[in-house]
Amino acid sequence: DNFLSNKGQLPWPVEKGLVVMRFGKQPHPFVKNVFINSNGVRIATEQGAKARAVFEGEVLEIQIIKGANKTVFVQHGNYISVYNNLDDVYVKKGEKVKIYQEIGKIHTDSSTGETLLKFNIFRDSEVQNPAQWIYKM
């Protein structure tokens, strides 16, 4: 209930960042006439940046997804926030986290120099648009 009542007021999952891919149907960045259906947002940030919890909750799962580095799932009642593309994880499964708590260090691609956090919000298994939840996203 607290998570839902803060819709549109949650802090960004990074201290500084710029959304480089929005939620929903997006044009492919390189291939004309091709679209991507994005189930979250991608936020470009600075090298060494940390992902941080957007709300208090409990670490539900930590996964290592091939080609996507580490991913942390934080449960907030019926909602889950997902922090993807982490090199280092600072939390453990079952740990209670506080708002703004550092979740992990965001990966920087060695070939492009890009530091991108892939961020998602789900209600049960239903994908949500993070821009409707995060303040001024």
N, CA, C and O atoms as CSV, one atom per row, in Angstrom:
chain,resi,resn,atom,element,x,y,z
A,1,ASP,N,N,0.823,-1.201,0.000
A,1,ASP,CA,C,0.000,0.000,0.000
A,1,ASP,C,C,0.863,1.258,0.000
A,1,ASP,O,O,0.567,2.210,-0.723
A,2,ASN,N,N,1.929,1.273,0.806
A,2,ASN,CA,C,2.801,2.441,0.849
A,2,ASN,C,C,3.463,2.684,-0.501
A,2,ASN,O,O,3.611,3.827,-0.933
A,3,PHE,N,N,3.862,1.589,-1.168
A,3,PHE,CA,C,4.494,1.726,-2.479
A,3,PHE,C,C,3.518,2.389,-3.448
A,3,PHE,O,O,3.866,3.350,-4.134
A,4,LEU,N,N,2.293,1.865,-3.495
A,4,LEU,CA,C,1.270,2.396,-4.390
A,4,LEU,C,C,0.956,3.862,-4.077
A,4,LEU,O,O,0.775,4.663,-4.995
A,5,SER,N,N,0.890,4.215,-2.809
A,5,SER,CA,C,0.552,5.599,-2.439
A,5,SER,C,C,1.669,6.582,-2.796
A,5,SER,O,O,1.453,7.793,-2.776
A,6,ASN,N,N,2.855,6.076,-3.120
A,6,ASN,CA,C,3.972,6.936,-3.519
A,6,ASN,C,C,4.176,6.968,-5.039
A,6,ASN,O,O,5.207,7.442,-5.516
A,7,LYS,N,N,3.202,6.467,-5.793
A,7,LYS,CA,C,3.312,6.457,-7.255
A,7,LYS,C,C,3.548,7.871,-7.764
A,7,LYS,O,O,2.819,8.801,-7.418
A,8,GLY,N,N,4.578,8.016,-8.590
A,8,GLY,CA,C,4.936,9.319,-9.151
A,8,GLY,C,C,5.866,10.121,-8.265
A,8,GLY,O,O,6.328,11.191,-8.659
A,9,GLN,N,N,6.147,9.615,-7.068
A,9,GLN,CA,C,6.981,10.347,-6.110
A,9,GLN,C,C,8.264,9.598,-5.728
A,9,GLN,O,O,9.050,10.101,-4.925
A,10,LEU,N,N,8.484,8.411,-6.290
A,10,LEU,CA,C,9.661,7.623,-5.921
A,10,LEU,C,C,10.936,8.266,-6.456
A,10,LEU,O,O,10.917,8.886,-7.520
A,11,PRO,N,N,12.048,8.124,-5.725
A,11,PRO,CA,C,13.319,8.692,-6.208
A,11,PRO,C,C,13.882,7.872,-7.369
A,11,PRO,O,O,13.513,6.713,-7.563
A,12,TRP,N,N,14.765,8.482,-8.126
A,12,TRP,CA,C,15.447,7.786,-9.218
A,12,TRP,C,C,16.328,6.677,-8.638
A,12,TRP,O,O,16.829,6.808,-7.521
A,13,PRO,N,N,16.521,5.584,-9.389
A,13,PRO,CA,C,17.365,4.488,-8.907
A,13,PRO,C,C,18.866,4.766,-9.057
A,13,PRO,O,O,19.692,3.906,-8.751
A,14,VAL,N,N,19.216,5.964,-9.528
A,14,VAL,CA,C,20.608,6.423,-9.614
A,14,VAL,C,C,20.643,7.865,-9.116
A,14,VAL,O,O,19.634,8.569,-9.154
A,15,GLU,N,N,21.814,8.295,-8.647
A,15,GLU,CA,C,21.923,9.670,-8.161
A,15,GLU,C,C,21.821,10.671,-9.312
A,15,GLU,O,O,21.145,11.694,-9.200
A,16,LYS,N,N,22.509,10.357,-10.430
A,16,LYS,CA,C,22.459,11.208,-11.626
A,16,LYS,C,C,22.250,10.302,-12.821
A,16,LYS,O,O,22.874,9.245,-12.916
A,17,GLY,N,N,21.374,10.704,-13.741
A,17,GLY,CA,C,21.167,9.857,-14.901
A,17,GLY,C,C,20.228,10.476,-15.917
A,17,GLY,O,O,19.549,11.470,-15.657
A,18,LEU,N,N,20.215,9.857,-17.073
A,18,LEU,CA,C,19.397,10.296,-18.191
A,18,LEU,C,C,18.765,9.060,-18.823
A,18,LEU,O,O,19.465,8.094,-19.128
A,19,VAL,N,N,17.456,9.082,-19.019
A,19,VAL,CA,C,16.778,7.945,-19.651
A,19,VAL,C,C,17.141,7.931,-21.135
A,19,VAL,O,O,16.870,8.889,-21.860
A,20,VAL,N,N,17.754,6.838,-21.575
A,20,VAL,CA,C,18.152,6.706,-22.979
A,20,VAL,C,C,17.257,5.734,-23.741
A,20,VAL,O,O,17.284,5.701,-24.971
A,21,MET,N,N,16.462,4.940,-23.019
A,21,MET,CA,C,15.423,4.128,-23.655
A,21,MET,C,C,14.217,4.124,-22.732
A,21,MET,O,O,14.309,3.767,-21.557
A,22,ARG,N,N,13.085,4.528,-23.292
A,22,ARG,CA,C,11.855,4.617,-22.512
A,22,ARG,C,C,11.101,3.291,-22.537
A,22,ARG,O,O,11.500,2.346,-23.217
A,23,PHE,N,N,10.034,3.240,-21.804
A,23,PHE,CA,C,9.150,2.084,-21.706
A,23,PHE,C,C,8.258,2.001,-22.941
A,23,PHE,O,O,7.895,3.022,-23.524
A,24,GLY,N,N,7.909,0.775,-23.335
A,24,GLY,CA,C,6.950,0.576,-24.416
A,24,GLY,C,C,7.612,0.439,-25.774
A,24,GLY,O,O,8.806,0.156,-25.876
A,25,LYS,N,N,6.822,0.644,-26.811
A,25,LYS,CA,C,7.291,0.476,-28.187
A,25,LYS,C,C,8.225,1.627,-28.555
A,25,LYS,O,O,7.837,2.795,-28.524
A,26,GLN,N,N,9.466,1.273,-28.905
A,26,GLN,CA,C,10.503,2.259,-29.205
A,26,GLN,C,C,11.152,1.926,-30.546
A,26,GLN,O,O,11.290,0.752,-30.890
A,27,PRO,N,N,11.553,2.948,-31.306
A,27,PRO,CA,C,12.307,2.650,-32.526
A,27,PRO,C,C,13.676,2.057,-32.163
A,27,PRO,O,O,14.314,2.482,-31.200
A,28,HIS,N,N,14.103,1.086,-32.939
A,28,HIS,CA,C,15.424,0.491,-32.732
A,28,HIS,C,C,16.482,1.577,-32.928
A,28,HIS,O,O,16.364,2.372,-33.861
A,29,PRO,N,N,17.515,1.638,-32.074
A,29,PRO,CA,C,18.494,2.720,-32.185
A,29,PRO,C,C,19.332,2.694,-33.462
A,29,PRO,O,O,19.886,3.721,-33.854
A,30,PHE,N,N,19.434,1.525,-34.122
A,30,PHE,CA,C,20.291,1.435,-35.306
A,30,PHE,C,C,19.578,0.968,-36.566
A,30,PHE,O,O,19.956,1.359,-37.670
A,31,VAL,N,N,18.544,0.133,-36.416
A,31,VAL,CA,C,17.886,-0.475,-37.576
A,31,VAL,C,C,16.583,0.265,-37.872
A,31,VAL,O,O,15.650,0.238,-37.070
A,32,LYS,N,N,16.527,0.928,-39.035
A,32,LYS,CA,C,15.318,1.669,-39.408
A,32,LYS,C,C,14.149,0.722,-39.610
A,32,LYS,O,O,14.322,-0.420,-40.036
A,33,ASN,N,N,12.963,1.210,-39.301
A,33,ASN,CA,C,11.712,0.476,-39.464
A,33,ASN,C,C,11.591,-0.754,-38.555
A,33,ASN,O,O,10.728,-1.605,-38.774
A,34,VAL,N,N,12.449,-0.846,-37.543
A,34,VAL,CA,C,12.362,-1.931,-36.568
A,34,VAL,C,C,12.071,-1.304,-35.214
A,34,VAL,O,O,12.638,-0.271,-34.856
A,35,PHE,N,N,11.176,-1.944,-34.465
A,35,PHE,CA,C,10.799,-1.424,-33.153
A,35,PHE,C,C,11.131,-2.434,-32.065
A,35,PHE,O,O,11.134,-3.644,-32.294
A,36,ILE,N,N,11.408,-1.918,-30.894
A,36,ILE,CA,C,11.687,-2.721,-29.705
A,36,ILE,C,C,10.554,-2.472,-28.727
A,36,ILE,O,O,10.115,-1.333,-28.565
A,37,ASN,N,N,10.075,-3.525,-28.069
A,37,ASN,CA,C,9.086,-3.342,-27.017
A,37,ASN,C,C,9.821,-3.427,-25.675
A,37,ASN,O,O,10.140,-4.518,-25.202
A,38,SER,N,N,10.082,-2.284,-25.077
A,38,SER,CA,C,10.852,-2.200,-23.847
A,38,SER,C,C,9.937,-2.351,-22.630
A,38,SER,O,O,8.958,-1.617,-22.489
A,39,ASN,N,N,10.262,-3.314,-21.745
A,39,ASN,CA,C,9.431,-3.511,-20.552
A,39,ASN,C,C,9.981,-2.758,-19.338
A,39,ASN,O,O,9.595,-3.026,-18.201
A,40,GLY,N,N,10.879,-1.821,-19.595
A,40,GLY,CA,C,11.442,-0.979,-18.540
A,40,GLY,C,C,12.107,0.238,-19.154
A,40,GLY,O,O,11.783,0.643,-20.270
A,41,VAL,N,N,13.042,0.816,-18.413
A,41,VAL,CA,C,13.809,1.943,-18.932
A,41,VAL,C,C,15.293,1.630,-18.807
A,41,VAL,O,O,15.710,0.807,-17.992
A,42,ARG,N,N,16.074,2.305,-19.630
A,42,ARG,CA,C,17.531,2.245,-19.511
A,42,ARG,C,C,17.997,3.642,-19.161
A,42,ARG,O,O,17.632,4.623,-19.809
A,43,ILE,N,N,18.809,3.710,-18.125
A,43,ILE,CA,C,19.283,4.994,-17.629
A,43,ILE,C,C,20.799,5.044,-17.769
A,43,ILE,O,O,21.510,4.210,-17.207
A,44,ALA,N,N,21.292,6.033,-18.527
A,44,ALA,CA,C,22.729,6.251,-18.658
A,44,ALA,C,C,23.185,7.067,-17.451
A,44,ALA,O,O,22.530,8.029,-17.049
A,45,THR,N,N,24.314,6.664,-16.888
A,45,THR,CA,C,24.856,7.363,-15.730
A,45,THR,C,C,26.371,7.377,-15.843
A,45,THR,O,O,26.922,6.956,-16.859
A,46,GLU,N,N,27.050,7.861,-14.804
A,46,GLU,CA,C,28.499,7.981,-14.867
A,46,GLU,C,C,29.185,6.712,-14.380
A,46,GLU,O,O,28.637,5.955,-13.580
A,47,GLN,N,N,30.395,6.500,-14.881
A,47,GLN,CA,C,31.168,5.328,-14.498
A,47,GLN,C,C,31.338,5.304,-12.981
A,47,GLN,O,O,31.599,6.334,-12.360
A,48,GLY,N,N,31.187,4.116,-12.391
A,48,GLY,CA,C,31.310,3.963,-10.947
A,48,GLY,C,C,30.020,4.230,-10.187
A,48,GLY,O,O,29.990,4.122,-8.962
A,49,ALA,N,N,28.945,4.579,-10.907
A,49,ALA,CA,C,27.667,4.904,-10.264
A,49,ALA,C,C,27.067,3.676,-9.599
A,49,ALA,O,O,27.314,2.542,-10.010
A,50,LYS,N,N,26.274,3.927,-8.564
A,50,LYS,CA,C,25.611,2.872,-7.815
A,50,LYS,C,C,24.107,2.912,-8.069
A,50,LYS,O,O,23.513,3.986,-8.163
A,51,ALA,N,N,23.499,1.738,-8.179
A,51,ALA,CA,C,22.043,1.636,-8.216
A,51,ALA,C,C,21.564,1.717,-6.774
A,51,ALA,O,O,22.216,1.200,-5.867
A,52,ARG,N,N,20.426,2.366,-6.567
A,52,ARG,CA,C,19.913,2.503,-5.207
A,52,ARG,C,C,18.423,2.196,-5.166
A,52,ARG,O,O,17.700,2.404,-6.141
A,53,ALA,N,N,17.984,1.700,-4.024
A,53,ALA,CA,C,16.592,1.302,-3.850
A,53,ALA,C,C,15.672,2.509,-3.972
A,53,ALA,O,O,15.945,3.567,-3.404
A,54,VAL,N,N,14.578,2.346,-4.717
A,54,VAL,CA,C,13.609,3.433,-4.890
A,54,VAL,C,C,12.578,3.463,-3.769
A,54,VAL,O,O,11.808,4.415,-3.648
A,55,PHE,N,N,12.569,2.398,-2.941
A,55,PHE,CA,C,11.607,2.324,-1.834
A,55,PHE,C,C,12.074,1.223,-0.898
A,55,PHE,O,O,12.842,0.349,-1.298
A,56,GLU,N,N,11.615,1.260,0.345
A,56,GLU,CA,C,11.968,0.195,1.280
A,56,GLU,C,C,11.346,-1.117,0.811
A,56,GLU,O,O,10.281,-1.123,0.194
A,57,GLY,N,N,12.015,-2.221,1.107
A,57,GLY,CA,C,11.501,-3.518,0.702
A,57,GLY,C,C,12.436,-4.625,1.140
A,57,GLY,O,O,13.297,-4.431,1.998
A,58,GLU,N,N,12.255,-5.789,0.538
A,58,GLU,CA,C,13.074,-6.956,0.849
A,58,GLU,C,C,13.660,-7.512,-0.436
A,58,GLU,O,O,12.969,-7.619,-1.449
A,59,VAL,N,N,14.947,-7.868,-0.392
A,59,VAL,CA,C,15.605,-8.449,-1.560
A,59,VAL,C,C,14.995,-9.829,-1.793
A,59,VAL,O,O,15.171,-10.748,-0.994
A,60,LEU,N,N,14.281,-9.948,-2.898
A,60,LEU,CA,C,13.569,-11.172,-3.256
A,60,LEU,C,C,14.500,-12.184,-3.910
A,60,LEU,O,O,14.433,-13.382,-3.634
A,61,GLU,N,N,15.376,-11.675,-4.789
A,61,GLU,CA,C,16.226,-12.565,-5.581
A,61,GLU,C,C,17.413,-11.779,-6.117
A,61,GLU,O,O,17.327,-10.573,-6.351
A,62,ILE,N,N,18.523,-12.489,-6.306
A,62,ILE,CA,C,19.684,-11.955,-7.007
A,62,ILE,C,C,20.012,-12.969,-8.089
A,62,ILE,O,O,20.217,-14.148,-7.800
A,63,GLN,N,N,20.062,-12.511,-9.341
A,63,GLN,CA,C,20.317,-13.425,-10.456
A,63,GLN,C,C,21.500,-12.937,-11.270
A,63,GLN,O,O,21.768,-11.740,-11.369
A,64,ILE,N,N,22.193,-13.896,-11.844
A,64,ILE,CA,C,23.214,-13.580,-12.829
A,64,ILE,C,C,22.653,-14.061,-14.153
A,64,ILE,O,O,22.538,-15.262,-14.395
A,65,ILE,N,N,22.303,-13.104,-15.014
A,65,ILE,CA,C,21.695,-13.421,-16.300
A,65,ILE,C,C,22.774,-13.275,-17.376
A,65,ILE,O,O,23.400,-12.223,-17.500
A,66,LYS,N,N,22.981,-14.331,-18.144
A,66,LYS,CA,C,24.023,-14.318,-19.164
A,66,LYS,C,C,23.849,-13.108,-20.075
A,66,LYS,O,O,22.767,-12.885,-20.616
A,67,GLY,N,N,24.909,-12.334,-20.242
A,67,GLY,CA,C,24.886,-11.158,-21.102
A,67,GLY,C,C,24.264,-9.936,-20.453
A,67,GLY,O,O,24.183,-8.878,-21.077
A,68,ALA,N,N,23.820,-10.066,-19.197
A,68,ALA,CA,C,23.172,-8.931,-18.544
A,68,ALA,C,C,23.778,-8.645,-17.166
A,68,ALA,O,O,23.258,-7.818,-16.417
A,69,ASN,N,N,24.885,-9.337,-16.830
A,69,ASN,CA,C,25.526,-9.160,-15.534
A,69,ASN,C,C,24.582,-9.552,-14.406
A,69,ASN,O,O,23.794,-10.485,-14.562
A,70,LYS,N,N,24.645,-8.856,-13.272
A,70,LYS,CA,C,23.835,-9.238,-12.116
A,70,LYS,C,C,22.560,-8.400,-12.041
A,70,LYS,O,O,22.531,-7.235,-12.437
A,71,THR,N,N,21.506,-9.033,-11.517
A,71,THR,CA,C,20.201,-8.386,-11.387
A,71,THR,C,C,19.689,-8.598,-9.971
A,71,THR,O,O,19.766,-9.698,-9.423
A,72,VAL,N,N,19.162,-7.515,-9.383
A,72,VAL,CA,C,18.584,-7.581,-8.040
A,72,VAL,C,C,17.095,-7.263,-8.130
A,72,VAL,O,O,16.692,-6.290,-8.768
A,73,PHE,N,N,16.284,-8.099,-7.480
A,73,PHE,CA,C,14.830,-7.924,-7.414
A,73,PHE,C,C,14.476,-7.541,-5.977
A,73,PHE,O,O,14.792,-8.275,-5.040
A,74,VAL,N,N,13.822,-6.393,-5.806
A,74,VAL,CA,C,13.411,-5.951,-4.473
A,74,VAL,C,C,11.890,-5.925,-4.429
A,74,VAL,O,O,11.241,-5.291,-5.262
A,75,GLN,N,N,11.328,-6.628,-3.439
A,75,GLN,CA,C,9.876,-6.717,-3.311
A,75,GLN,C,C,9.357,-5.638,-2.370
A,75,GLN,O,O,9.907,-5.401,-1.294
A,76,HIS,N,N,8.268,-4.984,-2.816
A,76,HIS,CA,C,7.571,-3.957,-2.036
A,76,HIS,C,C,6.090,-4.362,-2.032
A,76,HIS,O,O,5.305,-3.814,-2.805
A,77,GLY,N,N,5.702,-5.303,-1.180
A,77,GLY,CA,C,4.332,-5.803,-1.202
A,77,GLY,C,C,4.061,-6.533,-2.507
A,77,GLY,O,O,4.766,-7.485,-2.840
A,78,ASN,N,N,3.023,-6.089,-3.269
A,78,ASN,CA,C,2.694,-6.705,-4.571
A,78,ASN,C,C,3.593,-6.202,-5.694
A,78,ASN,O,O,3.450,-6.644,-6.835
A,79,TYR,N,N,4.508,-5.297,-5.400
A,79,TYR,CA,C,5.353,-4.680,-6.417
A,79,TYR,C,C,6.795,-5.160,-6.282
A,79,TYR,O,O,7.257,-5.504,-5.194
A,80,ILE,N,N,7.491,-5.174,-7.416
A,80,ILE,CA,C,8.904,-5.547,-7.447
A,80,ILE,C,C,9.641,-4.526,-8.299
A,80,ILE,O,O,9.230,-4.232,-9.422
A,81,SER,N,N,10.732,-3.985,-7.763
A,81,SER,CA,C,11.622,-3.140,-8.565
A,81,SER,C,C,12.837,-3.985,-8.934
A,81,SER,O,O,13.337,-4.764,-8.122
A,82,VAL,N,N,13.308,-3.817,-10.176
A,82,VAL,CA,C,14.376,-4.653,-10.714
A,82,VAL,C,C,15.525,-3.763,-11.174
A,82,VAL,O,O,15.324,-2.801,-11.916
A,83,TYR,N,N,16.733,-4.100,-10.723
A,83,TYR,CA,C,17.949,-3.339,-11.010
A,83,TYR,C,C,18.880,-4.281,-11.768
A,83,TYR,O,O,19.442,-5.207,-11.182
A,84,ASN,N,N,19.042,-4.045,-13.067
A,84,ASN,CA,C,19.736,-4.966,-13.954
A,84,ASN,C,C,20.992,-4.301,-14.521
A,84,ASN,O,O,21.015,-3.093,-14.760
A,85,ASN,N,N,22.033,-5.107,-14.732
A,85,ASN,CA,C,23.314,-4.705,-15.314
A,85,ASN,C,C,24.276,-4.205,-14.235
A,85,ASN,O,O,24.916,-3.162,-14.375
A,86,LEU,N,N,24.353,-4.983,-13.162
A,86,LEU,CA,C,25.239,-4.641,-12.048
A,86,LEU,C,C,26.498,-5.508,-12.076
A,86,LEU,O,O,26.433,-6.701,-12.372
A,87,ASP,N,N,27.645,-4.896,-11.766
A,87,ASP,CA,C,28.896,-5.645,-11.616
A,87,ASP,C,C,28.983,-6.245,-10.222
A,87,ASP,O,O,29.266,-7.433,-10.064
A,88,ASP,N,N,28.739,-5.420,-9.216
A,88,ASP,CA,C,28.835,-5.828,-7.824
A,88,ASP,C,C,27.482,-5.630,-7.162
A,88,ASP,O,O,26.771,-4.672,-7.466
A,89,VAL,N,N,27.127,-6.529,-6.261
A,89,VAL,CA,C,25.872,-6.443,-5.520
A,89,VAL,C,C,26.214,-6.277,-4.045
A,89,VAL,O,O,27.031,-7.018,-3.498
A,90,TYR,N,N,25.579,-5.296,-3.409
A,90,TYR,CA,C,25.870,-4.966,-2.008
A,90,TYR,C,C,24.829,-5.495,-1.029
A,90,TYR,O,O,24.930,-5.237,0.170
A,91,VAL,N,N,23.832,-6.229,-1.513
A,91,VAL,CA,C,22.748,-6.739,-0.666
A,91,VAL,C,C,22.677,-8.248,-0.797
A,91,VAL,O,O,23.275,-8.831,-1.702
A,92,LYS,N,N,21.940,-8.883,0.113
A,92,LYS,CA,C,21.761,-10.335,0.097
A,92,LYS,C,C,20.275,-10.661,0.018
A,92,LYS,O,O,19.428,-9.880,0.449
A,93,LYS,N,N,19.979,-11.825,-0.539
A,93,LYS,CA,C,18.599,-12.306,-0.592
A,93,LYS,C,C,18.024,-12.334,0.823
A,93,LYS,O,O,18.666,-12.817,1.755
A,94,GLY,N,N,16.805,-11.808,0.971
A,94,GLY,CA,C,16.136,-11.773,2.266
A,94,GLY,C,C,16.429,-10.522,3.082
A,94,GLY,O,O,15.765,-10.274,4.088
A,95,GLU,N,N,17.419,-9.727,2.661
A,95,GLU,CA,C,17.785,-8.509,3.389
A,95,GLU,C,C,16.722,-7.431,3.216
A,95,GLU,O,O,16.193,-7.238,2.121
A,96,LYS,N,N,16.419,-6.742,4.289
A,96,LYS,CA,C,15.523,-5.574,4.224
A,96,LYS,C,C,16.356,-4.389,3.769
A,96,LYS,O,O,17.446,-4.150,4.290
A,97,VAL,N,N,15.834,-3.637,2.784
A,97,VAL,CA,C,16.548,-2.452,2.305
A,97,VAL,C,C,15.710,-1.210,2.575
A,97,VAL,O,O,14.484,-1.266,2.676
A,98,LYS,N,N,16.409,-0.095,2.688
A,98,LYS,CA,C,15.769,1.192,2.914
A,98,LYS,C,C,15.815,2.008,1.627
A,98,LYS,O,O,16.633,1.749,0.744
A,99,ILE,N,N,14.948,2.976,1.533
A,99,ILE,CA,C,14.953,3.882,0.389
A,99,ILE,C,C,16.338,4.536,0.283
A,99,ILE,O,O,16.932,4.891,1.301
A,100,TYR,N,N,16.845,4.692,-0.921
A,100,TYR,CA,C,18.164,5.249,-1.257
A,100,TYR,C,C,19.338,4.318,-0.944
A,100,TYR,O,O,20.479,4.656,-1.258
A,101,GLN,N,N,19.087,3.152,-0.331
A,101,GLN,CA,C,20.198,2.247,-0.013
A,101,GLN,C,C,20.851,1.760,-1.301
A,101,GLN,O,O,20.164,1.426,-2.266
A,102,GLU,N,N,22.183,1.721,-1.309
A,102,GLU,CA,C,22.905,1.240,-2.486
A,102,GLU,C,C,22.688,-0.257,-2.657
A,102,GLU,O,O,22.880,-1.042,-1.729
A,103,ILE,N,N,22.281,-0.633,-3.871
A,103,ILE,CA,C,21.991,-2.025,-4.230
A,103,ILE,C,C,23.233,-2.677,-4.836
A,103,ILE,O,O,23.549,-3.831,-4.548
A,104,GLY,N,N,23.932,-1.913,-5.684
A,104,GLY,CA,C,25.114,-2.446,-6.351
A,104,GLY,C,C,25.738,-1.443,-7.279
A,104,GLY,O,O,25.176,-0.381,-7.545
A,105,LYS,N,N,26.919,-1.793,-7.774
A,105,LYS,CA,C,27.658,-0.941,-8.721
A,105,LYS,C,C,27.225,-1.287,-10.142
A,105,LYS,O,O,27.193,-2.458,-10.522
A,106,ILE,N,N,26.892,-0.262,-10.921
A,106,ILE,CA,C,26.399,-0.447,-12.296
A,106,ILE,C,C,27.578,-0.738,-13.223
A,106,ILE,O,O,28.628,-0.102,-13.137
A,107,HIS,N,N,27.381,-1.699,-14.100
A,107,HIS,CA,C,28.407,-2.126,-15.066
A,107,HIS,C,C,28.697,-1.035,-16.099
A,107,HIS,O,O,27.786,-0.370,-16.591
A,108,THR,N,N,29.973,-0.867,-16.414
A,108,THR,CA,C,30.388,0.006,-17.514
A,108,THR,C,C,30.929,-0.883,-18.628
A,108,THR,O,O,31.844,-1.678,-18.410
A,109,ASP,N,N,30.356,-0.744,-19.827
A,109,ASP,CA,C,30.778,-1.533,-20.982
A,109,ASP,C,C,32.173,-1.079,-21.413
A,109,ASP,O,O,32.385,0.098,-21.703
A,110,SER,N,N,33.113,-2.007,-21.454
A,110,SER,CA,C,34.496,-1.644,-21.767
A,110,SER,C,C,34.680,-1.203,-23.222
A,110,SER,O,O,35.591,-0.431,-23.520
A,111,SER,N,N,33.825,-1.685,-24.130
A,111,SER,CA,C,33.984,-1.310,-25.541
A,111,SER,C,C,33.313,0.022,-25.873
A,111,SER,O,O,33.804,0.767,-26.721
A,112,THR,N,N,32.191,0.330,-25.209
A,112,THR,CA,C,31.481,1.586,-25.527
A,112,THR,C,C,31.688,2.666,-24.474
A,112,THR,O,O,31.468,3.848,-24.740
A,113,GLY,N,N,32.113,2.260,-23.276
A,113,GLY,CA,C,32.259,3.217,-22.183
A,113,GLY,C,C,30.941,3.599,-21.539
A,113,GLY,O,O,30.909,4.461,-20.660
A,114,GLU,N,N,29.841,2.967,-21.964
A,114,GLU,CA,C,28.514,3.302,-21.429
A,114,GLU,C,C,28.262,2.609,-20.094
A,114,GLU,O,O,28.565,1.430,-19.912
A,115,THR,N,N,27.701,3.376,-19.172
A,115,THR,CA,C,27.261,2.841,-17.888
A,115,THR,C,C,25.744,2.941,-17.885
A,115,THR,O,O,25.190,4.031,-17.743
A,116,LEU,N,N,25.063,1.790,-18.044
A,116,LEU,CA,C,23.613,1.764,-18.199
A,116,LEU,C,C,22.960,0.898,-17.129
A,116,LEU,O,O,23.339,-0.258,-16.937
A,117,LEU,N,N,21.979,1.464,-16.434
A,117,LEU,CA,C,21.143,0.682,-15.530
A,117,LEU,C,C,19.846,0.366,-16.257
A,117,LEU,O,O,19.181,1.257,-16.785
A,118,LYS,N,N,19.495,-0.914,-16.275
A,118,LYS,CA,C,18.198,-1.329,-16.809
A,118,LYS,C,C,17.282,-1.476,-15.601
A,118,LYS,O,O,17.566,-2.251,-14.687
A,119,PHE,N,N,16.177,-0.725,-15.601
A,119,PHE,CA,C,15.316,-0.641,-14.428
A,119,PHE,C,C,13.878,-0.963,-14.810
A,119,PHE,O,O,13.346,-0.434,-15.786
A,120,ASN,N,N,13.246,-1.856,-14.009
A,120,ASN,CA,C,11.870,-2.275,-14.266
A,120,ASN,C,C,11.071,-2.227,-12.979
A,120,ASN,O,O,11.624,-2.303,-11.881
A,121,ILE,N,N,9.760,-2.099,-13.132
A,121,ILE,CA,C,8.828,-2.245,-12.017
A,121,ILE,C,C,7.710,-3.179,-12.469
A,121,ILE,O,O,7.179,-3.048,-13.572
A,122,PHE,N,N,7.363,-4.125,-11.598
A,122,PHE,CA,C,6.271,-5.049,-11.862
A,122,PHE,C,C,5.265,-4.989,-10.724
A,122,PHE,O,O,5.631,-4.792,-9.565
A,123,ARG,N,N,3.994,-5.160,-11.066
A,123,ARG,CA,C,2.946,-5.403,-10.066
A,123,ARG,C,C,2.536,-6.847,-10.276
A,123,ARG,O,O,1.964,-7.191,-11.311
A,124,ASP,N,N,2.824,-7.694,-9.299
A,124,ASP,CA,C,2.727,-9.141,-9.472
A,124,ASP,C,C,3.559,-9.492,-10.706
A,124,ASP,O,O,4.773,-9.291,-10.677
A,125,SER,N,N,2.975,-9.999,-11.775
A,125,SER,CA,C,3.767,-10.289,-12.980
A,125,SER,C,C,3.478,-9.274,-14.097
A,125,SER,O,O,3.944,-9.446,-15.223
A,126,GLU,N,N,2.719,-8.229,-13.791
A,126,GLU,CA,C,2.336,-7.225,-14.790
A,126,GLU,C,C,3.362,-6.096,-14.833
A,126,GLU,O,O,3.632,-5.443,-13.825
A,127,VAL,N,N,3.931,-5.879,-16.026
A,127,VAL,CA,C,4.943,-4.851,-16.212
A,127,VAL,C,C,4.327,-3.456,-16.038
A,127,VAL,O,O,3.200,-3.204,-16.466
A,128,GLN,N,N,5.074,-2.574,-15.413
A,128,GLN,CA,C,4.637,-1.197,-15.168
A,128,GLN,C,C,5.574,-0.229,-15.895
A,128,GLN,O,O,6.730,-0.557,-16.161
A,129,ASN,N,N,5.075,0.947,-16.208
A,129,ASN,CA,C,5.913,1.981,-16.809
A,129,ASN,C,C,6.635,2.732,-15.685
A,129,ASN,O,O,5.988,3.455,-14.928
A,130,PRO,N,N,7.962,2.579,-15.557
A,130,PRO,CA,C,8.683,3.239,-14.474
A,130,PRO,C,C,8.486,4.764,-14.445
A,130,PRO,O,O,8.537,5.372,-13.376
A,131,ALA,N,N,8.263,5.373,-15.600
A,131,ALA,CA,C,8.096,6.830,-15.657
A,131,ALA,C,C,6.842,7.284,-14.901
A,131,ALA,O,O,6.753,8.443,-14.496
A,132,GLN,N,N,5.882,6.389,-14.711
A,132,GLN,CA,C,4.688,6.738,-13.939
A,132,GLN,C,C,4.925,6.634,-12.436
A,132,GLN,O,O,4.103,7.094,-11.643
A,133,TRP,N,N,6.030,6.041,-12.047
A,133,TRP,CA,C,6.350,5.806,-10.639
A,133,TRP,C,C,7.454,6.729,-10.114
A,133,TRP,O,O,7.405,7.193,-8.975
A,134,ILE,N,N,8.442,6.982,-10.962
A,134,ILE,CA,C,9.617,7.754,-10.549
A,134,ILE,C,C,9.378,9.237,-10.764
A,134,ILE,O,O,8.869,9.647,-11.808
A,135,TYR,N,N,9.741,10.029,-9.790
A,135,TYR,CA,C,9.512,11.472,-9.820
A,135,TYR,C,C,10.238,12.112,-11.019
A,135,TYR,O,O,11.452,11.976,-11.171
A,136,LYS,N,N,9.472,12.803,-11.854
A,136,LYS,CA,C,9.978,13.534,-13.022
A,136,LYS,C,C,10.836,12.687,-13.959
A,136,LYS,O,O,11.830,13.169,-14.503
A,137,MET,N,N,10.454,11.429,-14.146
A,137,MET,CA,C,11.142,10.601,-15.128
A,137,MET,C,C,10.432,10.802,-16.442
A,137,MET,O,O,10.818,10.209,-17.450
